[in-house]
Amino acid sequence: ATATAAAMAGGPGAKTSMRHVLSGLVRREGFFPGLYKGVGPTLMGIFPYAGLKFFVYQLLKKEYIHLCNAKGAGGDGSAREEEGAPSARTTTTTTTTTTTLNGR
């Protein structure tokens, strides 16, 4: 019987606490291999979307600030950094939609 089946039945070998489970995992597999197994592939899946989000955000922010400067929105001819907020919303919407569609 597995530890999960034993825990569900409440029989001997049942792991009763998170500390018990973590100590057994660290003892069997080691600290980093036991707790961080599978992080590499997960990060490799996240990096393309994070890079895309950063690129689109910077591109839209630059264009928005350029547009604001052309209209004289800053008073002194310079747009504020906070005026990049619309590009942040657009970037988040674009990349989240892309991630959702690719995941299906």
Secondary structure, 3 states (H helix, E strand, C coil): CCHHHHHHHCCCCCCCCHHHHHHHHHHHHCHHHHHHCCHHHHHHHHHHHHHHHHHHHHHHHHHHHHHHHHHCCCCCCCCCHHHHHHHHHHHHHHHHHHHHHHCC
